[in-house]
Amino acid sequence: MTENQTLSPRLRGSRCEHCETVAFPASVSCQRCGGSETTGIDLSTTGTVWTATIQRFPPKSPPYVPPAEGFSPYAVGYVELPEGVKVEALLDGTSPVDLIGREVVLVGSDPVPSFALAGALTTNASTTTAVTTEEEV
């Protein structure tokens, strides 16, 4: 996962030269055919929430380090990208019912991918944040 010079989040994957299978994260060998010729690619920054849940308890520590203000529940799920790969990611939302099947946009990639609902974003010069529109209320 990388972020380019304009601070736009990006996900790096790989594509097998033999069978065209796309993988995330990038891999030096193909998970499908076992081929060793892969090429690094930038993956799409939009996708569809395939499934989601709410993490209501803190993960094991280590490696999780709880924030100073304490643990807060968060949404996590799989986002299917146009390339056909599913990416596990943090999701901006509070209900799996409201997230599953919705279009999302990549808003962060470090330390893990993070997506927000498409059409619910505002951008300023330094950050991208999710906002709620009247249609979503």
C-alpha positions, 0 to 999 in steps of 0.5 A, a space after each residue: 500500500 502506498 500514498 503518492 505525492 498528492 497524498 491520494 491513497 493507493 492500493 498496490 496489487 499484482 497481476 499474473 502474466 500467465 492467467 491474469 489473476 489479480 492479487 492484493 496485497 501484491 505477490 511475487 507468485 500467483 495464487 491461482 496458477 502458481 506462476 512466478 511472473 507477476 507485475 505490480 499494479 495500482 488497484 481501483 480506488 472505488 468498489 462495492 462493500 461485499 460484506 461488513 460487520 461491526 467490531 465491538 470489542 478490542 482486538 488482541 494486544 499486541 499488536 493492537 495498541 488501544 488509543 488513549 481515549 479507549 476503544 470505540 466500535 468500528 465497521 470492517 468488511 470486504 470491498 470488491 474492486 472492479 479488478 475482481 479482488 476483495 480487500 479487507 478494510 475499515 469502513 466508514 459506517 455504523 450498520 452492516 445493513 447500510 453498508 453491504 452492496 454500497 459503493 465506496 471510495 478509498 480514503 486511506 491506505 496506511 496502516 490498513 485500507 479504509 473506505 467511505 461511502 461514495 457520494 458522501 465525501 468532501 475534499 479540502 487541500 489536506 484531507 478527505 472526510 466523509 459527511 452524511 447527506 440528506 439522502 442518507 439520513 
